[in-house]
């Protein structure tokens, strides 16, 4: 499973980075966009 969020990675509660997960590490928007475009080319 791949999870996405606005920013890559994860942070501790109160880390202060808007758009970064506090639970599981996630792929940020730019990486998700590139992955989806690559998958579309292979389909």
Secondary structure, 3 states (H helix, E strand, C coil): CCCECCCCEECCCCCCCCCCECCCCEECHHHHHHHHHHHHHHC
